[in-house]
Amino acid sequence: MSASSSANVAATLKSLPADMELVLKVIPMPADCNANGDIFGGWVMAQCDLAGSVIPARFAKGRMATVAVNEFVFKQPVRLGDILSFYSKLVKIGRTSITVTVEVFAERFHSQGEYIKVTEATFTYVAIDDNGRPRPIAG
């Protein structure tokens, strides 16, 4: 196997992260596919943003907004029929902002019980007031 083809082989995992929290589980549908039959990257990004907001919502205790997608890496395609598990972990709490990582694992339709990391991302959310301005996170 050449170096370039070995880089495309995904590591199959038998377990999911124990140091992160499962915040979302979803199955993409046919309407979420692109012309190649894979799931739209934008759909995956939207799901990651939803998953990423779960932990910050506990601290923000009110309105918040996504202010940055610090990193977003598509590691493997997401396919129709995959069961996606979104895991998140707190990275940092600032005065008005909260940063989290999100890792997405696919359980392929024909190999359930085995997982492949398909996406990883880092998001920053900011607590906002009724006028949309940053506000301190209640401690």
C-alpha positions, 0 to 999 in steps of 0.5 A, spaced: 500 500 500 502 506 498 503 512 503 498 516 499 493 510 499 494 508 507 493 515 509 486 514 506 484 508 510 480 510 516 482 507 523 476 503 526 475 504 533 471 499 538 469 504 543 468 511 543 471 517 547 470 516 555 473 523 556 468 526 552 460 527 553 455 524 547 451 530 546 447 528 539 446 522 535 443 523 528 442 519 522 443 523 515 437 522 510 437 522 503 435 529 502 442 531 506 446 528 500 450 531 495 450 529 487 456 524 489 451 520 494 455 523 500 452 527 506 453 535 504 459 538 508 454 544 510 449 539 513 455 536 518 457 543 520 450 545 522 450 538 526 456 540 529 454 547 531 448 544 534 452 539 538 457 544 540 452 549 543 450 543 548 455 544 553 456 552 553 448 553 554 449 550 561 454 555 563 451 561 559 444 560 562 441 565 557 442 567 549 449 565 546 451 565 539 457 562 535 462 567 534 468 562 531 469 556 528 476 555 530 478 549 526 474 544 522 476 538 519 473 533 515 477 526 516 472 521 512 466 522 508 459 521 511 455 516 508 447 515 507 445 510 513 451 512 517 449 513 525 453 519 527 455 520 534 457 527 536 462 528 542 464 534 545 468 537 551 469 543 554 476 547 552 476 554 555 471 558 559 473 566 558 469 572 561 464 572 555 466 566 551 466 558 551 470 554 547 469 546 546 471 541 541 466 536 537 468 530 535 464 526 530 464 518 529 460 514 524 457 507 525 457 505 518 450 501 516 453 495 515 459 495 520 455 497 526 459 497 533 465 499 529 466 507 529 470 511 524 472 518 526 469 523 520 470 530 523 473 534 528 472 541 530 473 547 535 467 552 536 467 558 540 460 561 543 459 568 546 454 569 551 449 575 549 444 579 552 437 581 549 441 586 544 446 581 542 452 584 545 456 580 549 455 579 557 459 576 562 458 568 563 455 567 570 459 564 575 
